[in-house]
Amino acid sequence: MRLIHGQYEPSKHKKVTEQDMTRSIVASVIGIVVCLICLIGTTWAWYTDTVTSQVITIQAANYDVDVEVKDGDTTVSSSNGTYTLDPSKTYTVTLKAKGTGKTGFCKVTVDGTEKHTAPIAKNGTLSFTVKNCDSISFQAIWGTYSGTGEIGSNNATVNGNHTPTQSAPMQSALPPKVSAPNPVQSPSPEIKESEQPTQIEETETPENSENPTDTSAE
């Protein structure tokens, strides 16, 4: 700007030449190319970036029991988890908890009836006796039973549902019943007419008849 007569006079616009236009276009193109390169590089980094993290294994608690059923000093073996017992004997059952669970209980099925034990802590034991029972099985469950355990303490007694069968009384053998023979009726002999006894006709003597001897005497 220049000062004319004490006032500012705006300078006239410079005429845009072809060289100036070329410079502007080149600068714009370079800017667009740089933006595209930055965008492509960012996208490439987004899809190719990998993050390595430590694998964390989550393991749930487990709970189980070791079962020991004894008849005195004899250990009873199971068949598919079921112990077949003699109802006339008394057995001792010992449950020992194992696993990572802190506490749990055991469901005991006695002759088809379900019973539950008191809580058995980790590595804890529970013993009880069983009698009058045909079969028994066990299932360990992690957690706490919502009700009251029927087998609540050591040395408890569990009765089964065995019903002794009563044998029918022996009936004394009765002597075979001898029937009297029917009398044989012999046919009555036929009486012939000739053999029938003849009836003797009695002749009546007239009362007024006179003795002939008396008549001659007169």
PyMOL CGO cylinders between C-alpha atoms (Angstrom):
from pymol import cmd
from pymol.cgo import CYLINDER

trace = [
    CYLINDER, 0.00, 0.00, 0.00, 1.22, 3.45, -0.61, 0.3, 1, 1, 1, 1, 1, 1,
    CYLINDER, 1.22, 3.45, -0.61, 0.35, 6.76, 0.90, 0.3, 1, 1, 1, 1, 1, 1,
    CYLINDER, 0.35, 6.76, 0.90, -1.17, 9.34, -1.42, 0.3, 1, 1, 1, 1, 1, 1,
    CYLINDER, -1.17, 9.34, -1.42, -1.98, 12.73, -0.10, 0.3, 1, 1, 1, 1, 1, 1,
    CYLINDER, -1.98, 12.73, -0.10, -1.93, 11.46, 3.43, 0.3, 1, 1, 1, 1, 1, 1,
    CYLINDER, -1.93, 11.46, 3.43, -4.34, 8.56, 2.79, 0.3, 1, 1, 1, 1, 1, 1,
    CYLINDER, -4.34, 8.56, 2.79, -3.82, 4.87, 2.25, 0.3, 1, 1, 1, 1, 1, 1,
    CYLINDER, -3.82, 4.87, 2.25, -4.59, 3.55, -1.16, 0.3, 1, 1, 1, 1, 1, 1,
    CYLINDER, -4.59, 3.55, -1.16, -5.09, -0.13, -1.52, 0.3, 1, 1, 1, 1, 1, 1,
    CYLINDER, -5.09, -0.13, -1.52, -2.78, -1.85, -3.94, 0.3, 1, 1, 1, 1, 1, 1,
    CYLINDER, -2.78, -1.85, -3.94, -4.24, -3.26, -7.02, 0.3, 1, 1, 1, 1, 1, 1,
    CYLINDER, -4.24, -3.26, -7.02, -4.57, -7.11, -7.32, 0.3, 1, 1, 1, 1, 1, 1,
    CYLINDER, -4.57, -7.11, -7.32, -1.73, -8.75, -9.04, 0.3, 1, 1, 1, 1, 1, 1,
    CYLINDER, -1.73, -8.75, -9.04, -2.68, -10.62, -12.15, 0.3, 1, 1, 1, 1, 1, 1,
    CYLINDER, -2.68, -10.62, -12.15, -2.55, -14.42, -11.67, 0.3, 1, 1, 1, 1, 1, 1,
    CYLINDER, -2.55, -14.42, -11.67, -0.21, -15.95, -14.13, 0.3, 1, 1, 1, 1, 1, 1,
    CYLINDER, -0.21, -15.95, -14.13, -0.10, -19.49, -15.44, 0.3, 1, 1, 1, 1, 1, 1,
    CYLINDER, -0.10, -19.49, -15.44, 2.97, -20.19, -13.32, 0.3, 1, 1, 1, 1, 1, 1,
    CYLINDER, 2.97, -20.19, -13.32, 1.15, -19.23, -10.15, 0.3, 1, 1, 1, 1, 1, 1,
    CYLINDER, 1.15, -19.23, -10.15, -1.77, -21.46, -11.09, 0.3, 1, 1, 1, 1, 1, 1,
    CYLINDER, -1.77, -21.46, -11.09, 0.56, -24.36, -11.70, 0.3, 1, 1, 1, 1, 1, 1,
    CYLINDER, 0.56, -24.36, -11.70, 2.20, -23.92, -8.33, 0.3, 1, 1, 1, 1, 1, 1,
    CYLINDER, 2.20, -23.92, -8.33, -1.18, -23.90, -6.58, 0.3, 1, 1, 1, 1, 1, 1,
    CYLINDER, -1.18, -23.90, -6.58, -2.36, -27.03, -8.34, 0.3, 1, 1, 1, 1, 1, 1,
    CYLINDER, -2.36, -27.03, -8.34, 0.90, -28.86, -7.59, 0.3, 1, 1, 1, 1, 1, 1,
    CYLINDER, 0.90, -28.86, -7.59, 0.70, -27.93, -3.92, 0.3, 1, 1, 1, 1, 1, 1,
    CYLINDER, 0.70, -27.93, -3.92, -2.90, -29.12, -3.75, 0.3, 1, 1, 1, 1, 1, 1,
    CYLINDER, -2.90, -29.12, -3.75, -2.06, -32.40, -5.37, 0.3, 1, 1, 1, 1, 1, 1,
    CYLINDER, -2.06, -32.40, -5.37, 0.85, -32.94, -3.02, 0.3, 1, 1, 1, 1, 1, 1,
    CYLINDER, 0.85, -32.94, -3.02, -1.40, -32.24, -0.04, 0.3, 1, 1, 1, 1, 1, 1,
    CYLINDER, -1.40, -32.24, -0.04, -4.03, -34.71, -1.27, 0.3, 1, 1, 1, 1, 1, 1,
    CYLINDER, -4.03, -34.71, -1.27, -1.38, -37.37, -1.84, 0.3, 1, 1, 1, 1, 1, 1,
    CYLINDER, -1.38, -37.37, -1.84, 0.02, -36.87, 1.66, 0.3, 1, 1, 1, 1, 1, 1,
    CYLINDER, 0.02, -36.87, 1.66, -3.47, -37.19, 3.16, 0.3, 1, 1, 1, 1, 1, 1,
    CYLINDER, -3.47, -37.19, 3.16, -4.11, -40.38, 1.24, 0.3, 1, 1, 1, 1, 1, 1,
    CYLINDER, -4.11, -40.38, 1.24, -0.80, -41.83, 2.38, 0.3, 1, 1, 1, 1, 1, 1,
    CYLINDER, -0.80, -41.83, 2.38, -1.60, -41.00, 6.01, 0.3, 1, 1, 1, 1, 1, 1,
    CYLINDER, -1.60, -41.00, 6.01, -5.09, -42.51, 5.71, 0.3, 1, 1, 1, 1, 1, 1,
    CYLINDER, -5.09, -42.51, 5.71, -3.81, -45.69, 4.10, 0.3, 1, 1, 1, 1, 1, 1,
    CYLINDER, -3.81, -45.69, 4.10, -1.04, -46.03, 6.67, 0.3, 1, 1, 1, 1, 1, 1,
    CYLINDER, -1.04, -46.03, 6.67, -3.49, -45.61, 9.54, 0.3, 1, 1, 1, 1, 1, 1,
    CYLINDER, -3.49, -45.61, 9.54, -5.89, -48.18, 8.10, 0.3, 1, 1, 1, 1, 1, 1,
    CYLINDER, -5.89, -48.18, 8.10, -3.06, -50.62, 7.47, 0.3, 1, 1, 1, 1, 1, 1,
    CYLINDER, -3.06, -50.62, 7.47, -1.82, -50.23, 11.02, 0.3, 1, 1, 1, 1, 1, 1,
    CYLINDER, -1.82, -50.23, 11.02, -5.36, -50.76, 12.37, 0.3, 1, 1, 1, 1, 1, 1,
    CYLINDER, -5.36, -50.76, 12.37, -5.82, -54.08, 10.59, 0.3, 1, 1, 1, 1, 1, 1,
    CYLINDER, -5.82, -54.08, 10.59, -2.32, -55.43, 11.02, 0.3, 1, 1, 1, 1, 1, 1,
    CYLINDER, -2.32, -55.43, 11.02, -1.74, -54.55, 14.64, 0.3, 1, 1, 1, 1, 1, 1,
    CYLINDER, -1.74, -54.55, 14.64, -1.66, -57.54, 17.02, 0.3, 1, 1, 1, 1, 1, 1,
    CYLINDER, -1.66, -57.54, 17.02, -1.93, -57.61, 20.77, 0.3, 1, 1, 1, 1, 1, 1,
    CYLINDER, -1.93, -57.61, 20.77, -0.46, -60.47, 22.74, 0.3, 1, 1, 1, 1, 1, 1,
    CYLINDER, -0.46, -60.47, 22.74, -1.97, -61.11, 26.14, 0.3, 1, 1, 1, 1, 1, 1,
    CYLINDER, -1.97, -61.11, 26.14, -1.45, -63.78, 28.75, 0.3, 1, 1, 1, 1, 1, 1,
    CYLINDER, -1.45, -63.78, 28.75, -3.89, -66.69, 28.60, 0.3, 1, 1, 1, 1, 1, 1,
    CYLINDER, -3.89, -66.69, 28.60, -5.92, -66.94, 31.80, 0.3, 1, 1, 1, 1, 1, 1,
    CYLINDER, -5.92, -66.94, 31.80, -7.57, -70.29, 32.53, 0.3, 1, 1, 1, 1, 1, 1,
    CYLINDER, -7.57, -70.29, 32.53, -10.77, -70.14, 34.58, 0.3, 1, 1, 1, 1, 1, 1,
    CYLINDER, -10.77, -70.14, 34.58, -11.34, -73.36, 36.50, 0.3, 1, 1, 1, 1, 1, 1,
    CYLINDER, -11.34, -73.36, 36.50, -14.55, -74.02, 38.42, 0.3, 1, 1, 1, 1, 1, 1,
    CYLINDER, -14.55, -74.02, 38.42, -14.43, -75.70, 41.80, 0.3, 1, 1, 1, 1, 1, 1,
    CYLINDER, -14.43, -75.70, 41.80, -15.06, -79.43, 41.93, 0.3, 1, 1, 1, 1, 1, 1,
    CYLINDER, -15.06, -79.43, 41.93, -16.29, -81.56, 44.80, 0.3, 1, 1, 1, 1, 1, 1,
    CYLINDER, -16.29, -81.56, 44.80, -16.33, -85.32, 45.24, 0.3, 1, 1, 1, 1, 1, 1,
    CYLINDER, -16.33, -85.32, 45.24, -16.37, -87.91, 48.01, 0.3, 1, 1, 1, 1, 1, 1,
    CYLINDER, -16.37, -87.91, 48.01, -14.61, -91.21, 48.58, 0.3, 1, 1, 1, 1, 1, 1,
    CYLINDER, -14.61, -91.21, 48.58, -17.06, -93.85, 49.82, 0.3, 1, 1, 1, 1, 1, 1,
    CYLINDER, -17.06, -93.85, 49.82, -16.16, -96.81, 52.00, 0.3, 1, 1, 1, 1, 1, 1,
    CYLINDER, -16.16, -96.81, 52.00, -18.81, -99.37, 53.00, 0.3, 1, 1, 1, 1, 1, 1,
    CYLINDER, -18.81, -99.37, 53.00, -17.78, -102.07, 55.46, 0.3, 1, 1, 1, 1, 1, 1,
    CYLINDER, -17.78, -102.07, 55.46, -19.37, -105.15, 56.94, 0.3, 1, 1, 1, 1, 1, 1,
    CYLINDER, -19.37, -105.15, 56.94, -17.24, -105.40, 60.04, 0.3, 1, 1, 1, 1, 1, 1,
    CYLINDER, -17.24, -105.40, 60.04, -13.72, -105.69, 58.63, 0.3, 1, 1, 1, 1, 1, 1,
    CYLINDER, -13.72, -105.69, 58.63, -14.92, -106.66, 55.12, 0.3, 1, 1, 1, 1, 1, 1,
    CYLINDER, -14.92, -106.66, 55.12, -15.12, -103.91, 52.51, 0.3, 1, 1, 1, 1, 1, 1,
    CYLINDER, -15.12, -103.91, 52.51, -18.17, -104.05, 50.24, 0.3, 1, 1, 1, 1, 1, 1,
    CYLINDER, -18.17, -104.05, 50.24, -17.62, -103.32, 46.54, 0.3, 1, 1, 1, 1, 1, 1,
    CYLINDER, -17.62, -103.32, 46.54, -20.07, -101.41, 44.37, 0.3, 1, 1, 1, 1, 1, 1,
    CYLINDER, -20.07, -101.41, 44.37, -21.59, -102.10, 40.97, 0.3, 1, 1, 1, 1, 1, 1,
    CYLINDER, -21.59, -102.10, 40.97, -22.01, -98.90, 38.88, 0.3, 1, 1, 1, 1, 1, 1,
    CYLINDER, -22.01, -98.90, 38.88, -21.99, -96.84, 42.07, 0.3, 1, 1, 1, 1, 1, 1,
    CYLINDER, -21.99, -96.84, 42.07, -24.65, -98.94, 43.84, 0.3, 1, 1, 1, 1, 1, 1,
    CYLINDER, -24.65, -98.94, 43.84, -23.87, -101.11, 46.86, 0.3, 1, 1, 1, 1, 1, 1,
    CYLINDER, -23.87, -101.11, 46.86, -25.99, -104.23, 47.32, 0.3, 1, 1, 1, 1, 1, 1,
    CYLINDER, -25.99, -104.23, 47.32, -26.41, -105.00, 51.03, 0.3, 1, 1, 1, 1, 1, 1,
    CYLINDER, -26.41, -105.00, 51.03, -27.80, -107.77, 53.21, 0.3, 1, 1, 1, 1, 1, 1,
    CYLINDER, -27.80, -107.77, 53.21, -30.74, -106.32, 55.18, 0.3, 1, 1, 1, 1, 1, 1,
    CYLINDER, -30.74, -106.32, 55.18, -30.02, -108.63, 58.10, 0.3, 1, 1, 1, 1, 1, 1,
    CYLINDER, -30.02, -108.63, 58.10, -26.58, -107.00, 58.66, 0.3, 1, 1, 1, 1, 1, 1,
    CYLINDER, -26.58, -107.00, 58.66, -25.39, -103.61, 59.90, 0.3, 1, 1, 1, 1, 1, 1,
    CYLINDER, -25.39, -103.61, 59.90, -22.86, -101.72, 57.76, 0.3, 1, 1, 1, 1, 1, 1,
    CYLINDER, -22.86, -101.72, 57.76, -20.52, -98.80, 58.47, 0.3, 1, 1, 1, 1, 1, 1,
    CYLINDER, -20.52, -98.80, 58.47, -20.30, -96.06, 55.81, 0.3, 1, 1, 1, 1, 1, 1,
    CYLINDER, -20.30, -96.06, 55.81, -17.47, -93.48, 55.73, 0.3, 1, 1, 1, 1, 1, 1,
    CYLINDER, -17.47, -93.48, 55.73, -17.56, -90.46, 53.39, 0.3, 1, 1, 1, 1, 1, 1,
    CYLINDER, -17.56, -90.46, 53.39, -14.40, -88.39, 52.82, 0.3, 1, 1, 1, 1, 1, 1,
    CYLINDER, -14.40, -88.39, 52.82, -14.64, -85.13, 50.87, 0.3, 1, 1, 1, 1, 1, 1,
    CYLINDER, -14.64, -85.13, 50.87, -12.07, -84.23, 48.24, 0.3, 1, 1, 1, 1, 1, 1,
    CYLINDER, -12.07, -84.23, 48.24, -11.60, -81.68, 45.46, 0.3, 1, 1, 1, 1, 1, 1,
    CYLINDER, -11.60, -81.68, 45.46, -11.11, -77.91, 45.29, 0.3, 1, 1, 1, 1, 1, 1,
    CYLINDER, -11.11, -77.91, 45.29, -14.55, -76.97, 46.65, 0.3, 1, 1, 1, 1, 1, 1,
    CYLINDER, -14.55, -76.97, 46.65, -14.53, -75.77, 50.23, 0.3, 1, 1, 1, 1, 1, 1,
    CYLINDER, -14.53, -75.77, 50.23, -17.74, -77.48, 51.24, 0.3, 1, 1, 1, 1, 1, 1,
    CYLINDER, -17.74, -77.48, 51.24, -20.48, -79.70, 49.90, 0.3, 1, 1, 1, 1, 1, 1,
    CYLINDER, -20.48, -79.70, 49.90, -22.83, -82.51, 50.85, 0.3, 1, 1, 1, 1, 1, 1,
    CYLINDER, -22.83, -82.51, 50.85, -23.76, -85.98, 49.68, 0.3, 1, 1, 1, 1, 1, 1,
    CYLINDER, -23.76, -85.98, 49.68, -27.11, -87.28, 48.47, 0.3, 1, 1, 1, 1, 1, 1,
    CYLINDER, -27.11, -87.28, 48.47, -27.64, -90.82, 49.77, 0.3, 1, 1, 1, 1, 1, 1,
    CYLINDER, -27.64, -90.82, 49.77, -30.27, -93.02, 48.10, 0.3, 1, 1, 1, 1, 1, 1,
    CYLINDER, -30.27, -93.02, 48.10, -31.42, -95.77, 50.47, 0.3, 1, 1, 1, 1, 1, 1,
    CYLINDER, -31.42, -95.77, 50.47, -33.76, -98.34, 48.92, 0.3, 1, 1, 1, 1, 1, 1,
    CYLINDER, -33.76, -98.34, 48.92, -35.02, -95.67, 46.50, 0.3, 1, 1, 1, 1, 1, 1,
    CYLINDER, -35.02, -95.67, 46.50, -35.48, -92.98, 49.20, 0.3, 1, 1, 1, 1, 1, 1,
    CYLINDER, -35.48, -92.98, 49.20, -33.27, -89.87, 48.97, 0.3, 1, 1, 1, 1, 1, 1,
    CYLINDER, -33.27, -89.87, 48.97, -31.53, -88.60, 52.10, 0.3, 1, 1, 1, 1, 1, 1,
    CYLINDER, -31.53, -88.60, 52.10, -28.96, -85.81, 52.49, 0.3, 1, 1, 1, 1, 1, 1,
    CYLINDER, -28.96, -85.81, 52.49, -25.95, -85.47, 54.71, 0.3, 1, 1, 1, 1, 1, 1,
    CYLINDER, -25.95, -85.47, 54.71, -24.84, -82.47, 56.71, 0.3, 1, 1, 1, 1, 1, 1,
    CYLINDER, -24.84, -82.47, 56.71, -22.18, -80.25, 55.05, 0.3, 1, 1, 1, 1, 1, 1,
    CYLINDER, -22.18, -80.25, 55.05, -18.83, -81.99, 54.69, 0.3, 1, 1, 1, 1, 1, 1,
    CYLINDER, -18.83, -81.99, 54.69, -15.88, -79.59, 54.46, 0.3, 1, 1, 1, 1, 1, 1,
    CYLINDER, -15.88, -79.59, 54.46, -12.90, -80.13, 52.20, 0.3, 1, 1, 1, 1, 1, 1,
    CYLINDER, -12.90, -80.13, 52.20, -10.88, -83.17, 53.36, 0.3, 1, 1, 1, 1, 1, 1,
    CYLINDER, -10.88, -83.17, 53.36, -13.51, -83.76, 56.08, 0.3, 1, 1, 1, 1, 1, 1,
    CYLINDER, -13.51, -83.76, 56.08, -15.15, -87.12, 56.89, 0.3, 1, 1, 1, 1, 1, 1,
    CYLINDER, -15.15, -87.12, 56.89, -18.61, -88.29, 57.94, 0.3, 1, 1, 1, 1, 1, 1,
    CYLINDER, -18.61, -88.29, 57.94, -19.44, -91.78, 59.23, 0.3, 1, 1, 1, 1, 1, 1,
    CYLINDER, -19.44, -91.78, 59.23, -22.79, -93.45, 59.88, 0.3, 1, 1, 1, 1, 1, 1,
    CYLINDER, -22.79, -93.45, 59.88, -24.31, -96.94, 60.09, 0.3, 1, 1, 1, 1, 1, 1,
    CYLINDER, -24.31, -96.94, 60.09, -26.86, -98.53, 57.78, 0.3, 1, 1, 1, 1, 1, 1,
    CYLINDER, -26.86, -98.53, 57.78, -29.18, -101.41, 58.59, 0.3, 1, 1, 1, 1, 1, 1,
    CYLINDER, -29.18, -101.41, 58.59, -32.33, -103.04, 57.24, 0.3, 1, 1, 1, 1, 1, 1,
    CYLINDER, -32.33, -103.04, 57.24, -31.24, -101.95, 53.76, 0.3, 1, 1, 1, 1, 1, 1,
    CYLINDER, -31.24, -101.95, 53.76, -31.14, -103.75, 50.39, 0.3, 1, 1, 1, 1, 1, 1,
    CYLINDER, -31.14, -103.75, 50.39, -29.17, -101.18, 48.33, 0.3, 1, 1, 1, 1, 1, 1,
    CYLINDER, -29.17, -101.18, 48.33, -27.51, -97.79, 48.76, 0.3, 1, 1, 1, 1, 1, 1,
    CYLINDER, -27.51, -97.79, 48.76, -25.83, -95.27, 46.41, 0.3, 1, 1, 1, 1, 1, 1,
    CYLINDER, -25.83, -95.27, 46.41, -24.11, -91.87, 46.81, 0.3, 1, 1, 1, 1, 1, 1,
    CYLINDER, -24.11, -91.87, 46.81, -23.84, -88.59, 44.83, 0.3, 1, 1, 1, 1, 1, 1,
    CYLINDER, -23.84, -88.59, 44.83, -21.53, -85.74, 45.86, 0.3, 1, 1, 1, 1, 1, 1,
    CYLINDER, -21.53, -85.74, 45.86, -22.89, -82.20, 45.34, 0.3, 1, 1, 1, 1, 1, 1,
    CYLINDER, -22.89, -82.20, 45.34, -20.88, -78.99, 45.65, 0.3, 1, 1, 1, 1, 1, 1,
    CYLINDER, -20.88, -78.99, 45.65, -22.47, -76.26, 47.74, 0.3, 1, 1, 1, 1, 1, 1,
    CYLINDER, -22.47, -76.26, 47.74, -24.89, -76.24, 50.64, 0.3, 1, 1, 1, 1, 1, 1,
    CYLINDER, -24.89, -76.24, 50.64, -28.13, -78.20, 50.92, 0.3, 1, 1, 1, 1, 1, 1,
    CYLINDER, -28.13, -78.20, 50.92, -31.16, -75.91, 51.14, 0.3, 1, 1, 1, 1, 1, 1,
    CYLINDER, -31.16, -75.91, 51.14, -32.90, -78.06, 53.74, 0.3, 1, 1, 1, 1, 1, 1,
    CYLINDER, -32.90, -78.06, 53.74, -31.83, -79.91, 56.85, 0.3, 1, 1, 1, 1, 1, 1,
    CYLINDER, -31.83, -79.91, 56.85, -29.68, -82.97, 56.27, 0.3, 1, 1, 1, 1, 1, 1,
    CYLINDER, -29.68, -82.97, 56.27, -31.28, -86.19, 57.46, 0.3, 1, 1, 1, 1, 1, 1,
    CYLINDER, -31.28, -86.19, 57.46, -27.81, -87.60, 58.17, 0.3, 1, 1, 1, 1, 1, 1,
    CYLINDER, -27.81, -87.60, 58.17, -26.59, -84.79, 60.36, 0.3, 1, 1, 1, 1, 1, 1,
    CYLINDER, -26.59, -84.79, 60.36, -23.74, -86.10, 62.46, 0.3, 1, 1, 1, 1, 1, 1,
    CYLINDER, -23.74, -86.10, 62.46, -21.23, -88.89, 62.92, 0.3, 1, 1, 1, 1, 1, 1,
    CYLINDER, -21.23, -88.89, 62.92, -22.42, -92.25, 64.24, 0.3, 1, 1, 1, 1, 1, 1,
    CYLINDER, -22.42, -92.25, 64.24, -25.95, -91.62, 62.95, 0.3, 1, 1, 1, 1, 1, 1,
    CYLINDER, -25.95, -91.62, 62.95, -28.11, -94.61, 62.01, 0.3, 1, 1, 1, 1, 1, 1,
    CYLINDER, -28.11, -94.61, 62.01, -29.88, -94.88, 58.67, 0.3, 1, 1, 1, 1, 1, 1,
    CYLINDER, -29.88, -94.88, 58.67, -32.68, -97.40, 58.31, 0.3, 1, 1, 1, 1, 1, 1,
    CYLINDER, -32.68, -97.40, 58.31, -33.63, -98.84, 54.96, 0.3, 1, 1, 1, 1, 1, 1,
    CYLINDER, -33.63, -98.84, 54.96, -37.07, -99.75, 53.68, 0.3, 1, 1, 1, 1, 1, 1,
    CYLINDER, -37.07, -99.75, 53.68, -36.59, -103.50, 53.61, 0.3, 1, 1, 1, 1, 1, 1,
    CYLINDER, -36.59, -103.50, 53.61, -39.75, -105.44, 54.39, 0.3, 1, 1, 1, 1, 1, 1,
    CYLINDER, -39.75, -105.44, 54.39, -39.04, -109.01, 55.47, 0.3, 1, 1, 1, 1, 1, 1,
    CYLINDER, -39.04, -109.01, 55.47, -40.98, -111.53, 53.49, 0.3, 1, 1, 1, 1, 1, 1,
    CYLINDER, -40.98, -111.53, 53.49, -43.09, -113.91, 55.56, 0.3, 1, 1, 1, 1, 1, 1,
    CYLINDER, -43.09, -113.91, 55.56, -43.09, -117.49, 54.38, 0.3, 1, 1, 1, 1, 1, 1,
    CYLINDER, -43.09, -117.49, 54.38, -46.44, -119.19, 54.25, 0.3, 1, 1, 1, 1, 1, 1,
    CYLINDER, -46.44, -119.19, 54.25, -46.99, -121.66, 57.15, 0.3, 1, 1, 1, 1, 1, 1,
    CYLINDER, -46.99, -121.66, 57.15, -46.45, -125.25, 56.20, 0.3, 1, 1, 1, 1, 1, 1,
    CYLINDER, -46.45, -125.25, 56.20, -49.66, -127.24, 56.17, 0.3, 1, 1, 1, 1, 1, 1,
    CYLINDER, -49.66, -127.24, 56.17, -49.51, -130.75, 57.59, 0.3, 1, 1, 1, 1, 1, 1,
    CYLINDER, -49.51, -130.75, 57.59, -50.17, -133.38, 55.02, 0.3, 1, 1, 1, 1, 1, 1,
    CYLINDER, -50.17, -133.38, 55.02, -53.65, -134.77, 55.43, 0.3, 1, 1, 1, 1, 1, 1,
    CYLINDER, -53.65, -134.77, 55.43, -54.24, -138.47, 54.79, 0.3, 1, 1, 1, 1, 1, 1,
    CYLINDER, -54.24, -138.47, 54.79, -55.92, -139.08, 51.51, 0.3, 1, 1, 1, 1, 1, 1,
    CYLINDER, -55.92, -139.08, 51.51, -59.68, -139.18, 51.82, 0.3, 1, 1, 1, 1, 1, 1,
    CYLINDER, -59.68, -139.18, 51.82, -60.92, -142.69, 51.20, 0.3, 1, 1, 1, 1, 1, 1,
    CYLINDER, -60.92, -142.69, 51.20, -64.42, -142.81, 49.91, 0.3, 1, 1, 1, 1, 1, 1,
    CYLINDER, -64.42, -142.81, 49.91, -66.55, -145.80, 50.87, 0.3, 1, 1, 1, 1, 1, 1,
    CYLINDER, -66.55, -145.80, 50.87, -67.40, -147.99, 47.92, 0.3, 1, 1, 1, 1, 1, 1,
    CYLINDER, -67.40, -147.99, 47.92, -70.95, -147.79, 46.80, 0.3, 1, 1, 1, 1, 1, 1,
    CYLINDER, -70.95, -147.79, 46.80, -72.79, -151.00, 47.66, 0.3, 1, 1, 1, 1, 1, 1,
    CYLINDER, -72.79, -151.00, 47.66, -73.55, -153.03, 44.63, 0.3, 1, 1, 1, 1, 1, 1,
    CYLINDER, -73.55, -153.03, 44.63, -77.21, -153.89, 44.53, 0.3, 1, 1, 1, 1, 1, 1,
    CYLINDER, -77.21, -153.89, 44.53, -77.77, -157.32, 43.15, 0.3, 1, 1, 1, 1, 1, 1,
    CYLINDER, -77.77, -157.32, 43.15, -80.83, -157.61, 41.00, 0.3, 1, 1, 1, 1, 1, 1,
    CYLINDER, -80.83, -157.61, 41.00, -83.74, -159.26, 42.73, 0.3, 1, 1, 1, 1, 1, 1,
    CYLINDER, -83.74, -159.26, 42.73, -84.50, -162.67, 41.35, 0.3, 1, 1, 1, 1, 1, 1,
    CYLINDER, -84.50, -162.67, 41.35, -87.56, -162.88, 39.21, 0.3, 1, 1, 1, 1, 1, 1,
    CYLINDER, -87.56, -162.88, 39.21, -90.29, -165.01, 40.66, 0.3, 1, 1, 1, 1, 1, 1,
    CYLINDER, -90.29, -165.01, 40.66, -92.03, -167.19, 38.20, 0.3, 1, 1, 1, 1, 1, 1,
    CYLINDER, -92.03, -167.19, 38.20, -95.74, -167.67, 38.36, 0.3, 1, 1, 1, 1, 1, 1,
    CYLINDER, -95.74, -167.67, 38.36, -95.31, -171.34, 38.91, 0.3, 1, 1, 1, 1, 1, 1,
    CYLINDER, -95.31, -171.34, 38.91, -93.08, -170.79, 41.86, 0.3, 1, 1, 1, 1, 1, 1,
    CYLINDER, -93.08, -170.79, 41.86, -95.38, -168.28, 43.56, 0.3, 1, 1, 1, 1, 1, 1,
    CYLINDER, -95.38, -168.28, 43.56, -96.90, -169.70, 46.76, 0.3, 1, 1, 1, 1, 1, 1,
    CYLINDER, -96.90, -169.70, 46.76, -100.53, -170.63, 46.45, 0.3, 1, 1, 1, 1, 1, 1,
    CYLINDER, -100.53, -170.63, 46.45, -102.93, -169.18, 48.85, 0.3, 1, 1, 1, 1, 1, 1,
    CYLINDER, -102.93, -169.18, 48.85, -105.00, -171.71, 50.69, 0.3, 1, 1, 1, 1, 1, 1,
    CYLINDER, -105.00, -171.71, 50.69, -108.61, -170.73, 50.83, 0.3, 1, 1, 1, 1, 1, 1,
    CYLINDER, -108.61, -170.73, 50.83, -110.12, -171.32, 54.17, 0.3, 1, 1, 1, 1, 1, 1,
    CYLINDER, -110.12, -171.32, 54.17, -113.58, -172.85, 54.12, 0.3, 1, 1, 1, 1, 1, 1,
    CYLINDER, -113.58, -172.85, 54.12, -115.95, -171.63, 56.65, 0.3, 1, 1, 1, 1, 1, 1,
    CYLINDER, -115.95, -171.63, 56.65, -117.73, -174.21, 58.67, 0.3, 1, 1, 1, 1, 1, 1,
    CYLINDER, -117.73, -174.21, 58.67, -121.43, -173.42, 59.12, 0.3, 1, 1, 1, 1, 1, 1,
    CYLINDER, -121.43, -173.42, 59.12, -122.36, -172.89, 62.67, 0.3, 1, 1, 1, 1, 1, 1,
    CYLINDER, -122.36, -172.89, 62.67, -125.56, -174.84, 62.50, 0.3, 1, 1, 1, 1, 1, 1,
    CYLINDER, -125.56, -174.84, 62.50, -124.13, -177.90, 60.89, 0.3, 1, 1, 1, 1, 1, 1,
    CYLINDER, -124.13, -177.90, 60.89, -124.84, -181.08, 62.81, 0.3, 1, 1, 1, 1, 1, 1,
    CYLINDER, -124.84, -181.08, 62.81, -122.39, -183.77, 63.60, 0.3, 1, 1, 1, 1, 1, 1,
    CYLINDER, -122.39, -183.77, 63.60, -123.25, -186.80, 61.47, 0.3, 1, 1, 1, 1, 1, 1,
    CYLINDER, -123.25, -186.80, 61.47, -122.18, -189.11, 64.20, 0.3, 1, 1, 1, 1, 1, 1,
    CYLINDER, -122.18, -189.11, 64.20, -124.74, -187.67, 66.45, 0.3, 1, 1, 1, 1, 1, 1,
    CYLINDER, -124.74, -187.67, 66.45, -127.48, -188.11, 63.89, 0.3, 1, 1, 1, 1, 1, 1,
    CYLINDER, -127.48, -188.11, 63.89, -126.72, -191.74, 63.41, 0.3, 1, 1, 1, 1, 1, 1,
    CYLINDER, -126.72, -191.74, 63.41, -126.84, -192.38, 67.10, 0.3, 1, 1, 1, 1, 1, 1,
    CYLINDER, -126.84, -192.38, 67.10, -130.37, -191.23, 67.40, 0.3, 1, 1, 1, 1, 1, 1,
]
cmd.load_cgo(trace, "trace")
